[in-house]
Amino acid sequence: MDDFLKQLRHPPPVGLLDGVDDNVLAMLSDRRRETGASYRLMALAAVVSLGWGAFAGVTTRAPIVAARPLSPFAPSTALAPSTLLDAR
């Protein structure tokens, strides 16, 4: 530990840390720009998917009917192999 503290007493070589601040700030600004672009892309994807879902919901003309309740004790269950293979 004493050896390390003695090394800290001496200044670093000249020019060792030149330009470090500029490089760090440039990398931070690049990362901030990339993050902003990814947030905009995610927002655009959310808007497009919600719009597409709303469009599909409005344009679908299928009649709305209540689903039959599934029961294992019913005489003809909807998921029985005999009804799945039936060509009705």
N, CA, C and O atoms as a printed pandas DataFrame, in Angstrom:
     atom_number atom_name residue_name chain_id  residue_number  x_coord  y_coord  z_coord
0              1         N          MET        A               1    0.830   -1.182    0.000
1              2        CA          MET        A               1    0.000    0.000    0.000
2              3         C          MET        A               1    0.878    1.251    0.000
3              4         O          MET        A               1    0.579    2.229   -0.685
4              5         N          ASP        A               2    1.941    1.209    0.759
5              6        CA          ASP        A               2    2.849    2.366    0.798
6              7         C          ASP        A               2    3.465    2.635   -0.570
7              8         O          ASP        A               2    3.656    3.789   -0.953
8              9         N          ASP        A               3    3.776    1.566   -1.307
9             10        CA          ASP        A               3    4.361    1.741   -2.641
10            11         C          ASP        A               3    3.376    2.430   -3.587
11            12         O          ASP        A               3    3.764    3.284   -4.385
12            13         N          PHE        A               4    2.135    2.063   -3.494
13            14        CA          PHE        A               4    1.123    2.696   -4.346
14            15         C          PHE        A               4    0.947    4.171   -3.992
15            16         O          PHE        A               4    0.810    5.012   -4.880
16            17         N          LEU        A               5    0.950    4.475   -2.740
17            18        CA          LEU        A               5    0.825    5.873   -2.328
18            19         C          LEU        A               5    2.041    6.691   -2.766
19            20         O          LEU        A               5    1.906    7.869   -3.095
20            21         N          LYS        A               6    3.232    6.073   -2.774
21            22        CA          LYS        A               6    4.429    6.769   -3.252
22            23         C          LYS        A               6    4.322    7.050   -4.752
23            24         O          LYS        A               6    4.781    8.089   -5.227
24            25         N          GLN        A               7    3.717    6.124   -5.492
25            26        CA          GLN        A               7    3.538    6.318   -6.928
26            27         C          GLN        A               7    2.553    7.447   -7.215
27            28         O          GLN        A               7    2.702    8.167   -8.203
28            29         N          LEU        A               8    1.556    7.603   -6.362
29            30        CA          LEU        A               8    0.576    8.667   -6.543
30            31         C          LEU        A               8    1.185   10.048   -6.295
31            32         O          LEU        A               8    0.646   11.057   -6.751
32            33         N          ARG        A               9    2.287   10.093   -5.585
33            34        CA          ARG        A               9    2.945   11.360   -5.294
34            35         C          ARG        A               9    3.526   11.983   -6.578
35            36         O          ARG        A               9    3.612   13.206   -6.689
36            37         N          HIS        A              10    3.922   11.143   -7.540
37            38        CA          HIS        A              10    4.517   11.622   -8.786
38            39         C          HIS        A              10    3.418   11.917   -9.808
39            40         O          HIS        A              10    2.456   11.156   -9.910
40            41         N          PRO        A              11    3.544   12.982  -10.547
41            42        CA          PRO        A              11    2.526   13.303  -11.561
42            43         C          PRO        A              11    2.601   12.316  -12.730
43            44         O          PRO        A              11    3.648   11.716  -12.972
44            45         N          PRO        A              12    1.484   12.148  -13.456
45            46        CA          PRO        A              12    1.496   11.233  -14.613
46            47         C          PRO        A              12    2.344   11.824  -15.732
47            48         O          PRO        A              12    2.578   13.032  -15.755
48            49         N          PRO        A              13    2.803   10.999  -16.651
49            50        CA          PRO        A              13    3.603   11.514  -17.775
50            51         C          PRO        A              13    2.820   12.572  -18.559
51            52         O          PRO        A              13    1.591   12.540  -18.612
52            53         N          VAL        A              14    3.538   13.488  -19.153
53            54        CA          VAL        A              14    2.922   14.586  -19.891
54            55         C          VAL        A              14    2.222   14.026  -21.128
55            56         O          VAL        A              14    2.793   13.226  -21.869
56            57         N          GLY        A              15    0.978   14.456  -21.340
57            58        CA          GLY        A              15    0.223   14.063  -22.529
58            59         C          GLY        A              15   -0.530   12.758  -22.389
59            60         O          GLY        A              15   -1.199   12.339  -23.334
60            61         N          LEU        A              16   -0.446   12.101  -21.246
61            62        CA          LEU        A              16   -1.125   10.819  -21.078
62            63         C          LEU        A              16   -2.638   10.984  -21.082
63            64         O          LEU        A              16   -3.355   10.162  -21.654
64            65         N          LEU        A              17   -3.117   12.032  -20.453
65            66        CA          LEU        A              17   -4.561   12.225  -20.325
66            67         C          LEU        A              17   -5.114   13.294  -21.269
67            68         O          LEU        A              17   -6.263   13.712  -21.123
68            69         N          ASP        A              18   -4.310   13.738  -22.228
69            70        CA          ASP        A              18   -4.787   14.752  -23.169
70            71         C          ASP        A              18   -5.874   14.162  -24.066
71            72         O          ASP        A              18   -5.701   13.077  -24.622
72            73         N          GLY        A              19   -6.954   14.850  -24.203
73            74        CA          GLY        A              19   -8.023   14.425  -25.100
74            75         C          GLY        A              19   -8.998   13.428  -24.512
75            76         O          GLY        A              19   -9.956   13.050  -25.185
76            77         N          VAL        A              20   -8.791   12.988  -23.285
77            78        CA          VAL        A              20   -9.702   12.020  -22.684
78            79         C          VAL        A              20  -11.086   12.647  -22.483
79            80         O          VAL        A              20  -12.109   12.012  -22.739
80            81         N          ASP        A              21  -11.102   13.877  -22.030
81            82        CA          ASP        A              21  -12.382   14.547  -21.798
82            83         C          ASP        A              21  -13.179   14.682  -23.094
83            84         O          ASP        A              21  -14.386   14.440  -23.117
84            85         N          ASP        A              22  -12.504   15.064  -24.154
85            86        CA          ASP        A              22  -13.198   15.224  -25.434
86            87         C          ASP        A              22  -13.743   13.895  -25.935
87            88         O          ASP        A              22  -14.859   13.835  -26.453
88            89         N          ASN        A              23  -12.963   12.828  -25.784
89            90        CA          ASN        A              23  -13.426   11.511  -26.224
90            91         C          ASN        A              23  -14.630   11.038  -25.422
91            92         O          ASN        A              23  -15.585   10.503  -25.986
92            93         N          VAL        A              24  -14.587   11.234  -24.116
93            94        CA          VAL        A              24  -15.695   10.804  -23.257
94            95         C          VAL        A              24  -16.961   11.592  -23.584
95            96         O          VAL        A              24  -18.041   11.011  -23.690
96            97         N          LEU        A              25  -16.839   12.896  -23.743
97            98        CA          LEU        A              25  -18.008   13.705  -24.068
98            99         C          LEU        A              25  -18.569   13.369  -25.450
99           100         O          LEU        A              25  -19.785   13.396  -25.639
100          101         N          ALA        A              26  -17.716   13.058  -26.405
101          102        CA          ALA        A              26  -18.180   12.659  -27.738
102          103         C          ALA        A              26  -18.931   11.333  -27.681
103          104         O          ALA        A              26  -19.969   11.172  -28.323
104          105         N          MET        A              27  -18.402   10.383  -26.908
105          106        CA          MET        A              27  -19.086    9.093  -26.781
106          107         C          MET        A              27  -20.425    9.247  -26.059
107          108         O          MET        A              27  -21.398    8.585  -26.421
108          109         N          LEU        A              28  -20.485   10.103  -25.055
109          110        CA          LEU        A              28  -21.751   10.336  -24.358
110          111         C          LEU        A              28  -22.789   10.979  -25.271
111          112         O          LEU        A              28  -23.963   10.612  -25.222
112          113         N          SER        A              29  -22.383   11.915  -26.088
113          114        CA          SER        A              29  -23.338   12.543  -27.007
114          115         C          SER        A              29  -23.802   11.546  -28.067
115          116         O          SER        A              29  -24.969   11.572  -28.461
116          117         N          ASP        A              30  -22.911   10.668  -28.537
117          118        CA          ASP        A              30  -23.319    9.627  -29.490
118          119         C          ASP        A              30  -24.333    8.683  -28.864
119          120         O          ASP        A              30  -25.329    8.321  -29.490
120          121         N          ARG        A              31  -24.074    8.290  -27.632
121          122        CA          ARG        A              31  -24.998    7.374  -26.950
122          123         C          ARG        A              31  -26.349    8.042  -26.721
123          124         O          ARG        A              31  -27.385    7.397  -26.877
124          125         N          ARG        A              32  -26.357    9.311  -26.355
125          126        CA          ARG        A              32  -27.604   10.035  -26.134
126          127         C          ARG        A              32  -28.394   10.131  -27.447
127          128         O          ARG        A              32  -29.617    9.987  -27.442
128          129         N          ARG        A              33  -27.712   10.371  -28.556
129          130        CA          ARG        A              33  -28.363   10.463  -29.857
130          131         C          ARG        A              33  -28.961    9.108  -30.257
131          132         O          ARG        A              33  -30.084    9.047  -30.757
132          133         N          GLU        A              34  -28.209    8.025  -30.035
133          134        CA          GLU        A              34  -28.705    6.691  -30.364
134          135         C          GLU        A              34  -29.893    6.314  -29.494
135          136         O          GLU        A              34  -30.843    5.699  -29.976
136          137         N          THR        A              35  -29.850    6.675  -28.221
137          138        CA          THR        A              35  -30.954    6.376  -27.317
138          139         C          THR        A              35  -32.208    7.125  -27.735
139          140         O          THR        A              35  -33.298    6.554  -27.722
140          141         N          GLY        A              36  -32.075    8.383  -28.101
141          142        CA          GLY        A              36  -33.224    9.158  -28.557
142          143         C          GLY        A              36  -33.821    8.573  -29.815
143          144         O          GLY        A              36  -35.043    8.545  -29.965
144          145         N          ALA        A              37  -32.975    8.102  -30.731
145          146        CA          ALA        A              37  -33.473    7.498  -31.968
146          147         C          ALA        A              37  -34.199    6.187  -31.676
147          148         O          ALA        A              37  -35.211    5.895  -32.312
148          149         N          SER        A              38  -33.711    5.401  -30.738
149          150        CA          SER        A              38  -34.379    4.134  -30.426
150          151         C          SER        A              38  -35.725    4.385  -29.740
151          152         O          SER        A              38  -36.678    3.639  -29.966
152          153         N          TYR        A              39  -35.814    5.426  -28.904
153          154        CA          TYR        A              39  -37.105    5.748  -28.286
154          155         C          TYR        A              39  -38.117    6.185  -29.338
155          156         O          TYR        A              39  -39.288    5.814  -29.271
156          157         N          ARG        A              40  -37.664    6.971  -30.306
157          158        CA          ARG        A              40  -38.575    7.387  -31.377
158          159         C          ARG        A              40  -39.024    6.197  -32.205
159          160         O          ARG        A              40  -40.186    6.125  -32.605
160          161         N          LEU        A              41  -38.121    5.264  -32.468
161          162        CA          LEU        A              41  -38.473    4.074  -33.238
162          163         C          LEU        A              41  -39.468    3.205  -32.477
163          164         O          LEU        A              41  -40.405    2.676  -33.076
164          165         N          MET        A              42  -39.282    3.049  -31.173
165          166        CA          MET        A              42  -40.231    2.264  -30.378
166          167         C          MET        A              42  -41.594    2.938  -30.324
167          168         O          MET        A              42  -42.616    2.255  -30.389
168          169         N          ALA        A              43  -41.634    4.260  -30.206
169          170        CA          ALA        A              43  -42.902    4.978  -30.195
170          171         C          ALA        A              43  -43.604    4.835  -31.539
171          172         O          ALA        A              43  -44.821    4.657  -31.582
172          173         N          LEU        A              44  -42.858    4.910  -32.629
173          174        CA          LEU        A              44  -43.450    4.730  -33.947
174          175         C          LEU        A              44  -44.009    3.320  -34.103
175          176         O          LEU        A              44  -45.100    3.147  -34.646
176          177         N          ALA        A              45  -43.280    2.313  -33.635
177          178        CA          ALA        A              45  -43.759    0.934  -33.713
178          179         C          ALA        A              45  -45.027    0.748  -32.891
179          180         O          ALA        A              45  -45.935    0.035  -33.319
180          181         N          ALA        A              46  -45.108    1.375  -31.723
181          182        CA          ALA        A              46  -46.309    1.266  -30.896
182          183         C          ALA        A              46  -47.505    1.923  -31.573
183          184         O          ALA        A              46  -48.604    1.370  -31.560
184          185         N          VAL        A              47  -47.302    3.094  -32.161
185          186        CA          VAL        A              47  -48.396    3.792  -32.838
186          187         C          VAL        A              47  -48.873    2.999  -34.045
187          188         O          VAL        A              47  -50.077    2.872  -34.271
188          189         N          VAL        A              48  -47.938    2.466  -34.819
189          190        CA          VAL        A              48  -48.317    1.683  -35.997
190          191         C          VAL        A              48  -49.072    0.419  -35.592
191          192         O          VAL        A              48  -50.081    0.081  -36.210
192          193         N          SER        A              49  -48.600   -0.278  -34.568
193          194        CA          SER        A              49  -49.276   -1.514  -34.162
194          195         C          SER        A              49  -50.656   -1.225  -33.583
195          196         O          SER        A              49  -51.600   -1.969  -33.847
196          197         N          LEU        A              50  -50.790   -0.166  -32.803
197          198        CA          LEU        A              50  -52.114    0.184  -32.283
198          199         C          LEU        A              50  -53.049    0.615  -33.408
199          200         O          LEU        A              50  -54.227    0.257  -33.413
200          201         N          GLY        A              51  -52.530    1.376  -34.348
201          202        CA          GLY        A              51  -53.354    1.790  -35.484
202          203         C          GLY        A              51  -53.774    0.617  -36.341
203          204         O          GLY        A              51  -54.920    0.549  -36.784
204          205         N          TRP        A              52  -52.857   -0.312  -36.582
205          206        CA          TRP        A              52  -53.188   -1.492  -37.369
206          207         C          TRP        A              52  -54.226   -2.350  -36.638
207          208         O          TRP        A              52  -55.136   -2.882  -37.273
208          209         N          GLY        A              53  -54.106   -2.490  -35.345
209          210        CA          GLY        A              53  -55.092   -3.255  -34.577
210          211         C          GLY        A              53  -56.461   -2.593  -34.597
211          212         O          GLY        A              53  -57.480   -3.273  -34.717
212          213         N          ALA        A              54  -56.489   -1.274  -34.480
213          214        CA          ALA        A              54  -57.768   -0.564  -34.541
214          215         C          ALA        A              54  -58.380   -0.688  -35.928
215          216         O          ALA        A              54  -59.588   -0.887  -36.053
216          217         N          PHE        A              55  -57.569   -0.573  -36.966
217          218        CA          PHE        A              55  -58.066   -0.724  -38.333
218          219         C          PHE        A              55  -58.617   -2.123  -38.564
219          220         O          PHE        A              55  -59.679   -2.282  -39.165
220          221         N          ALA        A              56  -57.901   -3.136  -38.090
221          222        CA          ALA        A              56  -58.367   -4.513  -38.252
222          223         C          ALA        A              56  -59.644   -4.758  -37.459
223          224         O          ALA        A              56  -60.513   -5.507  -37.905
224          225         N          GLY        A              57  -59.768   -4.143  -36.302
225          226        CA          GLY        A              57  -60.985   -4.308  -35.510
226          227         C          GLY        A              57  -62.192   -3.655  -36.143
227          228         O          GLY        A              57  -63.308   -4.160  -36.029
228          229         N          VAL        A              58  -61.978   -2.538  -36.809
229          230        CA          VAL        A              58  -63.096   -1.830  -37.443
230          231         C          VAL        A              58  -63.524   -2.519  -38.729
231          232         O          VAL        A              58  -64.717   -2.589  -39.027
232          233         N          THR        A              59  -62.565   -3.027  -39.494
233          234        CA          THR        A              59  -62.893   -3.592  -40.803
234          235         C          THR        A              59  -63.343   -5.035  -40.744
235          236         O          THR        A              59  -63.850   -5.538  -41.746
236          237         N          THR        A              60  -63.188   -5.726  -39.634
237          238        CA          THR        A              60  -63.620   -7.111  -39.533
238          239         C          THR        A              60  -65.138   -7.161  -39.467
239          240         O          THR        A              60  -65.755   -6.515  -38.620
240          241         N          ARG        A              61  -65.731   -7.930  -40.363
241          242        CA          ARG        A              61  -67.194   -8.030  -40.433
242          243         C          ARG        A              61  -67.720   -9.353  -39.882
243          244         O          ARG        A              61  -68.856   -9.726  -40.173
244          245         N          ALA        A              62  -66.938  -10.052  -39.112
245          246        CA          ALA        A              62  -67.388  -11.324  -38.561
246          247         C          ALA        A              62  -68.472  -11.073  -37.518
247          248         O          ALA        A              62  -68.350  -10.154  -36.708
248          249         N          PRO        A              63  -69.522  -11.874  -37.530
249          250        CA          PRO        A              63  -70.577  -11.685  -36.525
250          251         C          PRO        A              63  -70.061  -12.029  -35.125
251          252         O          PRO        A              63  -69.266  -12.951  -34.943
252          253         N          ILE        A              64  -70.524  -11.283  -34.176
253          254        CA          ILE        A              64  -70.115  -11.499  -32.796
254          255         C          ILE        A              64  -71.105  -12.466  -32.150
255          256         O          ILE        A              64  -72.299  -12.180  -32.067
256          257         N          VAL        A              65  -70.607  -13.589  -31.703
257          258        CA          VAL        A              65  -71.447  -14.589  -31.044
258          259         C          VAL        A              65  -70.768  -14.990  -29.744
259          260         O          VAL        A              65  -69.544  -14.933  -29.621
260          261         N          ALA        A              66  -71.563  -15.388  -28.799
261          262        CA          ALA        A              66  -71.020  -15.840  -27.521
262          263         C          ALA        A              66  -70.452  -17.245  -27.692
263          264         O          ALA        A              66  -71.033  -18.085  -28.380
264          265         N          ALA        A              67  -69.341  -17.479  -27.074
265          266        CA          ALA        A              67  -68.716  -18.797  -27.159
266          267         C          ALA        A              67  -69.469  -19.774  -26.277
267          268         O          ALA        A              67  -69.972  -19.427  -25.208
268          269         N          ARG        A              68  -69.530  -21.004  -26.758
269          270        CA          ARG        A              68  -70.175  -22.028  -25.945
270          271         C          ARG        A              68  -69.247  -22.381  -24.789
271          272         O          ARG        A              68  -68.032  -22.454  -24.970
272          273         N          PRO        A              69  -69.797  -22.594  -23.631
273          274        CA          PRO        A              69  -68.923  -22.951  -22.500
274          275         C          PRO        A              69  -68.319  -24.338  -22.708
275          276         O          PRO        A              69  -68.997  -25.266  -23.149
276          277         N          LEU        A              70  -67.045  -24.460  -22.386
277          278        CA          LEU        A              70  -66.367  -25.749  -22.476
278          279         C          LEU        A              70  -66.572  -26.504  -21.172
279          280         O          LEU        A              70  -66.329  -25.968  -20.091
280          281         N          SER        A              71  -67.011  -27.722  -21.277
281          282        CA          SER        A              71  -67.235  -28.535  -20.095
282          283         C          SER        A              71  -66.839  -29.967  -20.408
283          284         O          SER        A              71  -67.221  -30.490  -21.455
284          285         N          PRO        A              72  -66.091  -30.611  -19.538
285          286        CA          PRO        A              72  -65.724  -31.999  -19.810
286          287         C          PRO        A              72  -66.903  -32.952  -19.671
287          288         O          PRO        A              72  -66.817  -34.098  -20.111
288          289         N          PHE        A              73  -68.008  -32.503  -19.066
289          290        CA          PHE        A              73  -69.160  -33.369  -18.855
290          291         C          PHE        A              73  -70.249  -33.167  -19.908
291          292         O          PHE        A              73  -71.287  -33.825  -19.847
292          293         N          ALA        A              74  -70.037  -32.289  -20.849
293          294        CA          ALA        A              74  -71.032  -32.042  -21.902
294          295         C          ALA        A              74  -71.039  -33.223  -22.871
295          296         O          ALA        A              74  -70.016  -33.886  -23.040
296          297         N          PRO        A              75  -72.165  -33.492  -23.502
297          298        CA          PRO        A              75  -72.221  -34.635  -24.413
298          299         C          PRO        A              75  -71.328  -34.448  -25.646
299          300         O          PRO        A              75  -70.791  -35.431  -26.157
300          301         N          SER        A              76  -71.156  -33.226  -26.133
301          302        CA          SER        A              76  -70.321  -32.986  -27.296
302          303         C          SER        A              76  -69.428  -31.787  -26.999
303          304         O          SER        A              76  -69.833  -30.639  -27.185
304          305         N          THR        A              77  -68.245  -32.052  -26.548
305          306        CA          THR        A              77  -67.350  -30.949  -26.231
306          307         C          THR        A              77  -66.681  -30.453  -27.504
307          308         O          THR        A              77  -66.500  -31.213  -28.456
308          309         N          ALA        A              78  -66.317  -29.186  -27.517
309          310        CA          ALA        A              78  -65.766  -28.571  -28.720
310          311         C          ALA        A              78  -64.350  -29.082  -29.036
311          312         O          ALA        A              78  -63.905  -29.005  -30.181
312          313         N          LEU        A              79  -63.662  -29.592  -28.042
313          314        CA          LEU        A              79  -62.283  -30.019  -28.262
314          315         C          LEU        A              79  -62.135  -31.539  -28.340
315          316         O          LEU        A              79  -61.015  -32.051  -28.344
316          317         N          ALA        A              80  -63.245  -32.258  -28.401
317          318        CA          ALA        A              80  -63.179  -33.717  -28.514
318          319         C          ALA        A              80  -62.646  -34.094  -29.897
319          320         O          ALA        A              80  -62.923  -33.399  -30.874
320          321         N          PRO        A              81  -61.889  -35.179  -29.989
321          322        CA          PRO        A              81  -61.353  -35.570  -31.294
322          323         C          PRO        A              81  -62.441  -35.797  -32.333
323          324         O          PRO        A              81  -62.245  -35.502  -33.512
324          325         N          SER        A              82  -63.580  -36.316  -31.908
325          326        CA          SER        A              82  -64.657  -36.555  -32.871
326          327         C          SER        A              82  -65.199  -35.270  -33.464
327          328         O          SER        A              82  -65.624  -35.264  -34.619
328          329         N          THR        A              83  -65.198  -34.178  -32.705
329          330        CA          THR        A              83  -65.682  -32.919  -33.254
330          331         C          THR        A              83  -64.588  -32.167  -34.020
331          332         O          THR        A              83  -64.888  -31.396  -34.932
332          333         N          LEU        A              84  -63.334  -32.385  -33.655
333          334        CA          LEU        A              84  -62.249  -31.746  -34.383
334          335         C          LEU        A              84  -62.092  -32.321  -35.787
335          336         O          LEU        A              84  -61.703  -31.608  -36.712
336          337         N          LEU        A              85  -62.391  -33.594  -35.946
337          338        CA          LEU        A              85  -62.250  -34.233  -37.242
338          339         C          LEU        A              85  -63.532  -34.175  -38.059
339          340         O          LEU        A              85  -63.536  -34.564  -39.228
340          341         N          ASP        A              86  -64.600  -33.704  -37.473
341          342        CA          ASP        A              86  -65.880  -33.613  -38.183
342          343         C          ASP        A              86  -65.797  -32.517  -39.238
343          344         O          ASP        A              86  -65.274  -31.436  -38.967
344          345         N          ALA        A              87  -66.304  -32.783  -40.427
345          346        CA          ALA        A              87  -66.205  -31.840  -41.539
346          347         C          ALA        A              87  -67.453  -30.971  -41.672
347          348         O          ALA        A              87  -67.831  -30.632  -42.794
348          349         N          ARG        A              88  -68.085  -30.609  -40.606
349          350        CA          ARG        A              88  -69.304  -29.773  -40.683
350          351         C          ARG        A              88  -68.989  -28.393  -41.068
351          352         O          ARG        A              88  -69.890  -27.562  -41.179
